[in-house]
Amino acid sequence: MKTRLGCLSNKSDSCSDFSEFLPPAQERSSRYLKTFLKTEFSDENIEFWLACEDYKKIKSPAKMMSKSNKIYKEFIDIHAPREVNIDHRTREETKMKLLEPTPNSLDEVQAKVYSLMEKDSYQRFIRSKIYQDLLNRTQIYCQRKSV
């Protein structure tokens, strides 16, 4: 999904590098998808995924414990303010893994949320006006650049 968002479109051969026109790939990918997900009231999915990516970079066990607790309370707990849509088994297994967090403790739940976004939200996103407008602006820019 990140690659697809980063590339935007393979339709135009006249412009192979969008880097001058658009922000860095991950920022670009998440920014437009976040905007779309907010319109659908489901931006907690991308926010959770990004929080997991940040979590994986933590080296300190104390910071890892703190960040995992924050993520659990914000996204995973049944009463979380931004609860992601996961099954009971995954929720319980994640809760147990976070008793002694490791860099991989959130991998399974992150993969499930990613899969949900890829199969559902992302498919709607690429048909959305937000994405179509971005695609059109990018193609216009590439056409102008090649002239």
N, C-alpha and C positions, 0 to 999 in steps of 0.2 A: 504494500500500500504506500509506504514512504517513497519507494522508487517510482511508482506510478504517479504520485503527486509531484515528486521532484522533477520528473521528465515532462509532465503536463500533457504533452502530445508528441507523437511520432509522425504526425501528418505532414508537418512542414520540414522539408529538407533544406530550405533556404536559411534556416537559423538553427545551428546546432548548439549554441551556447547562450542560454538565457540569463547567465549570471550578472550581466550588467544591468538588466532590467528588473530582476527579481531578487528578493533577499535570499540568504543561504538556504539550502534545501530543507533541512529539518524545520527551521523557523517558518519557511514558506508553507511546507506541508501542513504543519500543525496549525498555523494561523488561519488559513482558509477553511480547513476542516473544522476547527474550533468555531469559527463564525457560523458555519452551516449547522453544526450540532447544537449551538445555542438557539438557533431558530426552531429546532426540534425538541428543545428542552432535554437534551441528552449529552451535553458537553462533559458530564462527569466521566464518561468513558475515556476520552482523550486525555483529560486531566489526570485520571488514574494511571493510564499508560505512561504518561510523561513522568509522574511521580515515581513509578517503578523504575524507569530508566535512571532517574537521579539516585534512587536508593541503591542500585547496583554499583554505583561509583564510590560508595562509602566504604572506608577501610576500618575505621574505629568501631569496635564492638559496642561501645556506649552510644555512639551516634547512630549506629545501625538499629539498636534497640529503640532509641527515641523516635527515629524516622519511621520504623515499622509500626510502632504504636500509633503515631500520627496518621499514617496511611490507613491502618485498620479502622481507627475511629472515624475518619473522614469518608472512607469509601466502602469498607467491607462489612463492618458491624451491621446487624439487622436494623439498628436505629441510626445509622450513619446519615448525616445531612445530605451527602451526595452519593448515596448507596448505588453501587454498580449491580447490574443484573446478573447474578451468578446463582448456581444451584446450592442447596443446603450442604451437600457433601463437600463441595469445593470450599465453601465458607468455613466449615468446621475443620477441614484439613489445613487450611491456611491459618486459622486461629491456633492450631496446635504447632505448626511450623514456626509461628512467630513467638512462641514461648522461648525459643532459643534461635533467634534469627541468624540466617546466613545470607550471603549475596544472592542465593537462588531461591530463597523462601517464597518469593512472590511470583516465580516463573510460571507456575501452572495457572494461577488466577489471571495473571497478565496475558497469557496466551489465549485464555478463554474470552477475555474482554476484547482482545485484538481480533479474534476470529469473529466475534459478534459484530464489531465495527466493519470488518472486511466484507462480510456476507450481507450485512443489512445497511448500516449507515453509509458506508462508502459507496455502495451501489446507488443509493438515493442521491448522494453528494455529486457523483459524476453526471447525474441527470439534472442537477439543480441549476438555477439561474446564477448563483454565485460562481460555480465552476465554469459554466458556459461563458459567462462574462470574462472571467480570467483567461480562459482559453482563447477567446476572440481577441482580447487585448494583446495577448502574447503573439498570436499569429499576425496581427496588424503590425506590431513592433518588428517582427522578423521580416515582414515584407518590406517595410521602410528601410530596414538596415541593409537588405540585400540590393537595394536600388542604387 
